[in-house]
Amino acid sequence: MTKETYLTSKGVEVKSKEEQYFEWWLRELEGAGIIESYKYEPPPFLLSSRVTQTICKQLKTKTKFVDRTLLREHRYTLDFLIFWNKTPKWLYAQNLISHVDVKGSYARNFNDIAFGINQKWLYNDYGIYVQKVVPTKLFARSFTPKRYLLTDKSNKPRKINFKVTLLEDIL
């Protein structure tokens, strides 16, 4: 079974509709000159190295020392890395850089629970704060990308349960 992917406006494949919606939001900010650029899934951070133990393995005619893995390495990949031209209003930034993990508004699953642990770990080891973003909540408190106003398949107006504000209305 293959996972469904979604195309961004830059033609990059993302893994969820929420990531696609967030990329539309970023694209409008980039077009307005508010952000310099953004990257989808930049290189991962190593949070924990592989842990091995050397054991003695008895073969038929000799003894051999082999490494047995006790713990696999653990890496964390951001969803988006954003480079701002000016201090952002809606997202946290360190030195005009935001680190974002996009989540859906659905029920919590293992990845959402693991995110909190990875977030703390990344801050402790690298001093980087990764912000969790739920696109629809972000749209409600900032602005709604024009592309989000229309449904994906039929291009009809989308049912939205918050007050829609466009970027040009707040610039």
C-alpha positions in Angstrom: 0.0 0.0 0.0 1.4 3.4 -1.0 0.8 6.5 1.0 -1.0 9.3 -0.7 1.0 12.4 -1.5 -0.1 16.0 -2.3 1.6 18.5 -4.6 2.5 22.0 -3.3 2.4 25.1 -5.5 6.1 24.6 -6.1 5.5 21.1 -7.4 7.0 19.4 -4.3 5.2 16.4 -2.9 4.1 16.7 0.7 2.7 13.9 2.9 -0.6 15.4 4.1 -3.3 17.8 3.2 -2.4 19.9 6.2 1.2 20.3 4.9 -0.2 21.3 1.5 -2.5 23.9 3.1 0.3 25.3 5.2 2.5 25.5 2.1 -0.2 27.6 0.4 -0.1 29.9 3.4 3.7 30.2 3.1 3.5 30.8 -0.6 1.3 33.8 -0.1 3.7 35.2 2.5 6.6 34.6 0.1 4.8 36.4 -2.7 4.2 39.4 -0.4 7.9 39.5 0.5 7.2 38.7 4.2 9.3 35.6 4.1 12.5 35.2 2.1 12.1 31.4 1.5 11.2 28.1 3.1 12.3 24.5 2.8 10.2 21.4 3.1 11.7 18.6 5.2 15.3 20.0 5.6 18.0 17.5 6.7 17.1 15.6 9.9 18.6 16.2 13.3 20.3 13.3 15.1 18.7 13.1 18.5 20.2 9.8 19.6 23.0 7.6 18.2 22.8 3.9 17.7 23.8 1.9 20.8 25.4 -1.4 20.4 26.9 -4.2 22.5 29.7 -6.4 21.5 28.9 -10.1 22.2 30.8 -13.3 21.8 29.1 -15.6 19.3 30.2 -19.3 19.4 30.4 -20.7 15.9 31.2 -24.4 15.1 34.9 -24.0 14.9 35.7 -20.6 16.3 34.4 -17.7 18.4 33.4 -14.5 16.7 32.8 -11.1 18.2 29.7 -9.3 16.7 28.0 -6.0 17.5 24.3 -6.4 18.5 22.1 -3.3 18.3 20.4 -2.4 21.6 18.9 0.9 20.4 18.6 2.2 16.9 19.5 5.8 16.2 16.7 8.4 16.4 16.4 11.3 13.9 13.8 14.0 13.7 12.9 15.9 10.5 11.0 19.2 10.6 8.2 19.7 8.2 9.2 23.3 7.3 12.1 25.6 7.9 11.1 29.2 7.3 13.4 32.2 6.7 11.6 35.5 7.4 12.5 39.0 6.1 11.0 40.6 9.2 9.8 39.4 12.6 6.8 37.2 12.1 3.4 38.0 13.7 2.0 34.5 13.8 4.8 32.1 14.4 7.7 31.9 16.8 11.1 32.6 15.2 14.7 32.5 16.5 16.9 34.9 14.5 14.2 35.2 11.8 14.0 31.4 11.4 11.0 29.3 12.3 11.0 25.6 12.7 7.6 24.1 12.1 5.9 20.7 12.5 2.4 20.6 10.8 -0.3 18.6 12.5 -3.9 17.9 11.6 -6.9 18.8 13.8 -7.8 15.1 14.1 -7.6 12.9 17.2 -4.2 12.4 18.8 -2.1 9.5 17.4 1.4 8.2 18.3 3.1 10.8 16.0 1.4 13.6 17.9 2.5 12.2 21.3 6.0 11.6 20.1 6.2 15.1 18.8 6.1 16.6 22.3 9.1 14.4 23.3 11.0 15.2 20.1 10.3 18.9 20.6 11.8 18.9 24.1 14.7 16.8 23.0 15.5 19.1 20.1 15.3 22.1 22.3 17.5 20.5 24.9 20.2 19.3 22.5 20.2 22.0 19.8 18.4 25.0 21.4 15.8 24.9 18.6 12.1 25.4 19.4 9.9 23.5 17.0 6.4 25.0 16.8 3.4 22.7 16.2 1.0 24.3 13.7 -2.5 23.2 12.9 -3.2 25.0 9.6 -6.9 25.7 10.2 -6.2 27.2 13.6 -3.4 29.3 12.1 -5.7 30.5 9.3 -8.3 31.6 11.8 -5.9 33.8 13.8 -3.8 35.1 10.8 -5.1 34.9 7.3 -6.6 32.3 5.0 -4.7 31.5 1.7 -6.8 32.2 -1.4 -6.2 28.6 -2.6 -7.7 27.2 0.6 -11.1 29.0 -0.1 -11.9 26.5 -2.9 -12.2 22.8 -2.6 -9.6 20.6 -4.1 -11.7 18.5 -6.4 -14.7 20.6 -7.5 -13.1 24.1 -7.1 -16.3 25.2 -5.3 -16.2 27.4 -2.2 -15.0 25.5 0.9 -17.2 25.4 4.0 -15.1 27.3 6.6 -16.1 27.6 10.2 -14.1 30.7 11.1 -14.0 34.3 9.9 -11.9 34.5 6.7 -9.3 37.2 6.4 -7.2 37.6 3.3 -3.5 38.6 3.4 -4.1 41.8 1.4 -6.7 42.8 4.0 -4.1 42.9 6.8 -1.1 44.3 4.9 
